[in-house]
Each structure stands twice: as structure tokens, then as C-alpha cells.
Amino acid sequence: MKRSSASEPSHSTPVFDQATLPAALRRERRTEPGVWGVIRMLEAQVQLSFMDPPQTKILSRGSPGLLLPDQPHLVEPIGACACRSSSTNDCPRLDGPPDSMFDAPSFDGDQYFGATPA
């Protein structure tokens, strides 16, 4: 996977909370082909659901959500929360501060997604 050498994402949303999280993020949508995304929590949790294969991940401050290019997904708040999303044309790095995308040494898809449901 190509890694970004940039220090900033190509696009970042404002911070959303449970009331301002856009309806478009709460229903099924896709990242664009060639575009990677990361959802980072600043406070509390959201549930990130993937459609293919069907699975969910609870995102928290220390556990961001990676969106692959052209991946169907949706986001649901779990109570009060604060989050933002960022996108880039290169595979982002996931650890580091909540407003950063590029601080991890590597991405292991099997470790992130776990076993594929049968």
C-alpha cells in the first residue's frame, strides 16, 4: 500500500457531535475510488458499520476507523460524541493525535479488521 509522506490530510471535516453529524454520514455511503478516509474520535464513541463484508467497529479516542477506497459504510453515534473525518489519496497512518492521520509506522488490514465473518 502506498503511504503518504504528507503531514496533513487532503481534506478534513469540522468536528461533529451527535446532533451535528450529517445525515449523509448516518446512512450508507462510499468513499470515492482512490480516496482513503479516517474517522477520529475526540470524545466518546461511534459505531462504524461496513457493508461488504458486513461488520462493525466501535471507534473511540484511541481507536480510529479506517475507510478504504470505494468502501460502503455508515456511522452511528453512541450517545454524546465528538468526531471528525479526514481523507487522503494515500493509505493513512492511524495512531497519533486525533487530528493527525500520518503517525503510525504501518497498517495491517488483518489486525484492523479482524477475521472475516463466515
ZISUL-V30776 format. One record per pair of residues at least 24 apart in sequence whose C-alpha atoms are under 7 Angstrom apart, sorted by the first residue. I is the first residue (numbers start at 1). J is the second residue. D is the distance in Angstrom with one decimal. If there is no record, write none. Layout:
{{I;J;D} {I;J;D}}
This chain:
{{1;91;6.5} {2;90;5.8} {2;91;5.9} {3;90;5.5} {3;91;5.2} {3;92;6.5} {4;90;5.1} {4;91;6.4} {4;92;6.5} {7;102;6.5} {9;86;6.1} {9;87;5.8} {9;88;5.3} {9;101;6.7} {10;87;5.9} {10;88;4.9} {11;86;5.5} {11;87;5.2} {11;88;6.8} {12;85;5.8} {12;86;4.1} {12;87;6.5} {13;84;5.7} {13;85;5.5} {13;86;6.3} {14;84;6.1} {15;82;6.3} {15;83;5.4} {15;84;4.8} {16;82;5.5} {16;83;5.3} {16;84;6.0} {17;80;6.8} {17;81;5.1} {17;82;4.4} {17;83;6.4} {18;77;5.7} {18;79;6.8} {18;80;5.5} {18;81;5.6} {25;74;5.7} {25;75;5.7} {26;74;5.3} {26;75;5.0} {26;76;5.8} {27;74;5.3} {28;72;6.4} {28;73;5.4} {28;74;4.9} {29;72;5.4} {29;73;5.6} {29;74;6.3} {30;70;5.4} {30;71;5.1} {30;72;4.3} {30;73;6.2} {31;69;5.5} {31;70;4.7} {31;71;5.5} {31;72;6.9} {32;69;5.9} {32;70;5.0} {33;69;5.0} {33;70;4.7} {34;69;5.1} {34;89;6.0} {35;69;4.9} {35;87;6.5} {35;88;5.7} {35;89;4.7} {36;67;5.7} {36;68;5.1} {36;69;5.1} {36;87;5.5} {36;88;5.4} {36;89;5.9} {36;90;6.4} {36;91;6.0} {37;66;5.9} {37;67;4.6} {37;68;6.6} {37;85;6.9} {37;86;5.6} {37;87;4.3} {37;88;6.5} {38;64;6.7} {38;65;5.4} {38;66;4.7} {38;67;5.9} {38;85;5.5} {38;86;5.3} {38;87;6.4} {39;64;5.7} {39;65;4.9} {39;66;6.6} {39;83;6.9} {39;84;5.9} {39;85;4.3} {39;86;6.6} {40;64;4.8} {40;65;6.6} {40;83;5.6} {40;84;5.6} {40;85;6.1} {40;98;5.6} {41;82;6.0} {41;83;4.3} {41;84;6.7} {41;98;6.5} {42;82;5.3} {42;83;5.3} {42;98;6.2} {43;81;5.3} {43;82;4.9} {43;83;6.9} {44;80;6.7} {44;81;4.9} {44;82;6.8} {45;77;6.7} {45;78;5.7} {45;81;6.0} {46;75;6.6} {46;76;5.6} {46;77;4.3} {46;78;5.1} {47;75;5.7} {47;76;5.1} {47;77;6.3} {47;78;6.8} {48;73;7.0} {48;74;5.9} {48;75;4.7} {48;76;6.6} {49;73;5.4} {49;74;5.4} {49;75;6.4} {50;74;6.8} {61;98;6.9} {64;94;6.6}}
